[in-house]
Amino acid sequence: MERTISTYGKLLLTGEYFVLNGALALAIPARYGQQFIIKESASTASIRWESFDHQNQKWFEGYFNLNPLRVKESTDSAVAERLLQIFTALTQLNPESTFLKPGLSFQSYLEFPNNWGLGSSSTLIAALAQWAAVNPYDLLAQTFGGSGYDLACAISDQPLLYQIQKDTRQFVQVPFFPDFHDQLYFVFLNQKQNSREGIQRYRTLVNPSEADRRIVSQLTLDFLQAKDLKEFEAVMNEHENFVATKLQLPKVKAQKFPDYWGAVKSLGAWGGDFVLATSSKSRDATVSYFKEKGLETVIPFADMMIVR
């Protein structure tokens, strides 16, 4: 038996942090994701896991014993323990199944650099939940935690509106490919932000009111419905101002790009990963600006998302 499962990466465009408390958020699945190949063999009594990066170089290998389930050996103990945690959660969520068996072999192939923050964990959780026939949000709760929007992106090939309401997670696919998409860029800041640390800061500093949730939800709708670049930039700036005030953090443009001509918005956990930048200038001029800042990864909107 051999099975291949592919899942998409993610970018949270609006609603960062506040999505945890019921605010409406806009997210897009990235065309870069992760592929998993699962095989069965009678040649070994262990479970084998191999992980390959976006250049097809193996960066992790581990073996797991059954009865009891434990790490046998690995090239990275932290990664092995995380996989063990996921395997254990899967058996708890689906105790009647015999999906974990001797001779299983997993190979994972990441389609983007691991430090990009596009969802190496969420693509993993979504794929393994699908393979083991368990609820991916229950698996997330027992492992990495978080709002779950990234799991929705992992299985969606279109942008989506995502919301948590009364402990239920809901998302609906929406069209989002603005006429001015060629003036939008995703810029990698050359640093990966720890989402769990960002969430902890948010929970310590912010106790969002119903009014806060309504503001963020309306900004999400305004973001989605902006008719031109000027209107879009105004919503981006308003969103940045609101979140910066609540988190007591500097805005990324003021901190890193004060002389930039367009709008710049943080995405997801503030302080790292990608930002969204607008530009009224040419692609060459835009890319040159960020390269002069030492940022080599500048991806046009249409090159990041899945275009149907």
C-alpha positions in Angstrom: 0.0 0.0 0.0 1.2 3.5 -0.9 -0.7 6.7 -0.3 0.3 10.3 -1.1 -1.3 13.3 0.7 -0.6 16.9 -0.3 -1.5 19.9 1.9 -1.1 23.7 1.4 0.8 26.3 3.3 -0.9 29.4 4.7 -0.7 33.2 5.2 -3.0 35.0 7.6 -3.8 38.4 6.0 -6.1 39.9 8.6 -7.3 39.2 12.1 -4.0 38.1 13.6 -4.3 37.2 17.2 -7.9 38.4 17.5 -9.0 35.4 15.5 -8.4 33.4 18.7 -11.2 35.3 20.3 -13.8 35.1 17.6 -12.8 37.9 15.1 -13.3 37.2 11.5 -10.0 36.6 9.6 -9.0 36.4 6.0 -6.4 33.8 5.0 -5.0 32.4 1.8 -3.5 28.9 1.2 0.0 29.2 -0.3 0.9 27.3 -3.4 3.9 26.1 -1.5 3.0 23.2 0.8 4.1 19.7 1.9 3.7 16.3 0.4 3.6 13.0 2.4 4.2 9.5 1.0 3.1 6.7 3.3 4.0 3.1 2.6 3.6 -0.3 4.2 6.3 -2.9 4.3 6.8 -6.2 6.1 10.5 -5.9 6.2 10.8 -4.1 9.5 9.1 -4.0 12.9 9.7 -0.2 13.3 8.0 2.9 12.0 10.3 5.0 9.9 10.1 8.7 9.2 12.2 10.7 6.8 11.9 14.4 6.2 13.3 16.3 3.1 13.6 20.0 2.6 12.6 22.1 -0.4 15.9 21.1 -2.1 15.2 17.4 -1.6 17.9 17.1 1.1 17.1 14.8 4.0 17.2 16.8 7.2 15.6 14.3 9.6 15.3 10.5 10.1 13.7 8.7 12.9 12.5 5.2 13.9 9.7 4.4 16.3 8.9 1.2 18.2 5.4 0.0 18.9 4.0 -1.6 22.1 4.9 0.6 23.7 5.1 3.5 21.3 8.4 5.2 21.8 11.4 6.7 19.9 13.9 4.1 18.9 16.5 6.3 17.4 16.6 9.6 15.5 18.9 12.3 14.1 17.0 15.0 16.1 15.5 14.1 19.4 13.3 17.2 19.6 11.7 16.5 16.2 11.3 12.8 17.1 9.6 13.6 20.4 7.2 15.9 18.6 6.3 13.2 16.1 5.9 10.8 19.0 3.4 13.3 20.6 1.4 13.4 17.4 1.4 9.6 17.0 0.2 9.2 20.6 -2.5 11.8 20.1 -3.7 10.0 16.9 -4.0 6.7 18.8 -6.0 8.5 21.5 -8.3 10.2 19.0 -8.9 7.0 17.1 -8.3 4.1 19.5 -10.2 1.5 17.5 -8.0 1.9 14.4 -4.9 0.0 13.6 -3.4 2.6 11.4 -0.1 2.5 13.3 1.6 -0.8 12.4 5.0 -2.3 12.0 6.7 -1.5 8.7 5.1 1.9 8.1 7.3 4.3 6.3 6.6 8.1 6.1 8.4 10.5 3.8 7.7 14.2 3.9 8.7 16.7 1.3 8.6 20.4 2.1 8.1 22.8 -0.8 9.4 25.9 0.9 12.3 26.8 3.1 11.5 25.7 6.7 12.2 29.2 8.1 9.5 30.8 5.9 6.8 30.1 8.4 4.3 29.0 5.8 3.0 26.1 7.8 5.4 23.1 8.1 3.5 22.1 11.3 -0.1 22.8 10.0 0.6 20.9 6.7 1.9 18.0 8.9 -1.1 18.0 11.2 -3.7 18.2 8.4 -2.1 15.4 6.4 -1.7 13.0 9.4 -5.3 13.7 10.5 -6.5 12.9 7.1 -4.5 9.7 7.0 -5.7 8.5 10.4 -9.3 9.7 9.9 -9.4 12.0 12.9 -10.6 15.5 13.4 -7.6 17.8 12.5 -8.7 20.5 15.1 -8.8 17.9 17.9 -5.3 16.8 16.8 -4.1 20.4 16.8 -5.5 20.9 20.3 -3.5 18.0 21.6 -0.2 19.0 19.9 0.6 22.5 18.6 -2.5 24.5 19.6 -3.6 27.7 17.9 -6.6 29.1 16.1 -6.7 26.4 13.4 -7.0 28.8 10.4 -3.8 27.2 9.1 -5.5 23.8 9.0 -8.4 25.3 7.0 -5.8 26.6 4.5 -4.0 23.3 4.3 -7.1 21.7 2.7 -8.4 24.6 0.8 -7.4 25.7 -2.7 -9.0 29.1 -2.4 -8.8 32.1 0.0 -11.1 31.8 3.0 -12.8 33.7 5.8 -12.2 32.0 9.1 -13.9 32.4 12.4 -14.2 30.6 15.8 -17.7 30.8 17.3 -18.7 29.1 20.5 -15.8 26.6 20.3 -16.6 25.7 16.7 -14.4 26.6 13.7 -16.0 27.8 10.6 -14.6 28.8 7.2 -16.0 29.7 3.9 -14.1 30.1 0.6 -14.2 33.6 -0.9 -12.8 35.1 -4.1 -9.8 37.3 -3.4 -7.7 38.3 -6.4 -7.8 42.1 -6.5 -7.5 43.9 -9.8 -4.4 45.6 -8.3 -2.8 42.2 -7.3 0.3 43.1 -9.4 1.0 45.9 -6.9 1.0 43.5 -3.9 4.1 41.6 -2.6 5.0 39.2 0.1 8.4 40.0 1.7 10.2 37.6 3.9 11.9 39.4 6.8 14.7 36.8 7.2 13.6 35.8 10.6 11.1 33.3 11.9 8.7 34.3 14.6 7.6 31.8 17.3 3.8 31.8 17.0 3.3 30.3 20.5 5.3 33.1 22.1 3.3 35.7 20.1 0.1 34.2 21.3 1.3 34.2 24.9 2.1 37.9 24.7 -1.3 38.6 23.2 -3.1 36.7 25.9 -1.1 38.5 28.6 -1.7 42.0 27.3 -5.0 41.9 25.5 -8.5 41.0 26.8 -10.4 41.8 23.7 -13.9 43.2 24.1 -16.8 42.6 21.8 -16.2 46.0 20.3 -12.6 44.9 19.5 -13.8 41.8 17.7 -16.3 43.8 15.7 -13.6 46.3 14.7 -11.2 43.5 13.5 -14.0 41.7 11.7 -15.1 44.8 9.9 -11.5 45.5 8.9 -11.3 42.0 7.4 -14.4 42.7 5.3 -13.1 46.1 4.3 -9.8 44.4 3.3 -11.6 41.9 1.2 -13.9 44.5 -0.5 -11.4 47.3 -1.2 -12.0 48.6 -4.7 -8.5 50.1 -5.5 -5.0 50.3 -4.1 -5.6 53.5 -2.2 -8.6 52.1 -0.3 -6.7 48.8 0.3 -3.7 50.7 1.8 -6.0 52.7 4.1 -7.4 49.4 5.5 -3.9 47.9 5.9 -2.8 51.0 7.8 -5.9 51.0 10.0 -5.4 47.3 10.8 -1.7 47.9 11.7 -2.5 50.8 13.9 -5.2 48.9 15.8 -3.1 45.8 16.4 0.0 47.8 17.3 -1.9 49.7 19.9 -3.3 46.6 21.5 -0.1 44.6 21.5 2.1 47.6 22.5 4.5 46.8 19.6 6.0 49.1 16.9 4.6 48.8 13.4 6.8 47.0 11.0 7.0 49.8 8.5 8.0 52.4 11.2 10.6 50.0 12.6 12.1 48.6 9.4 10.9 50.6 6.3 10.2 54.2 7.3 11.3 55.5 3.9 9.2 53.0 1.9 6.6 54.6 -0.5 3.8 51.9 0.0 2.0 50.4 2.9 3.4 47.5 4.8 1.4 45.1 7.0 2.6 42.3 9.4 1.1 38.9 8.8 0.4 36.3 11.5 2.8 36.5 14.5 4.3 40.0 14.6 8.1 40.3 14.4 8.9 37.7 11.8 8.0 35.7 8.7 6.3 37.5 5.9 4.9 41.0 5.5 2.5 42.3 2.9 3.7 45.3 1.0 1.9 47.5 -1.6 3.8 49.3 -4.4 2.8 51.9 -6.9 6.2 51.5 -8.6 7.5 48.9 -10.9 8.3 45.4 -9.8 12.0 46.0 -10.4 12.0 49.1 -8.2 10.1 47.4 -5.5 12.4 44.3 -5.4 15.4 46.6 -5.5 14.2 48.5 -2.4 13.9 45.4 -0.3 17.1 43.9 -1.6 18.9 47.1 -0.5 17.5 46.3 3.0 19.0 42.8 2.8 15.7 41.1 2.0 16.1 38.8 -1.0 12.7 37.0 -0.9 10.1 39.3 -2.5 7.2 37.3 -4.0 4.4 38.8 -6.1 0.9 38.1 -4.8 0.0 35.9 -7.8 3.2 33.8 -7.3 2.4 33.0 -3.7 -1.3 32.0 -3.9 -3.0 29.3 -5.7 -4.4 30.8 -8.9 -7.3 28.9 -10.5 
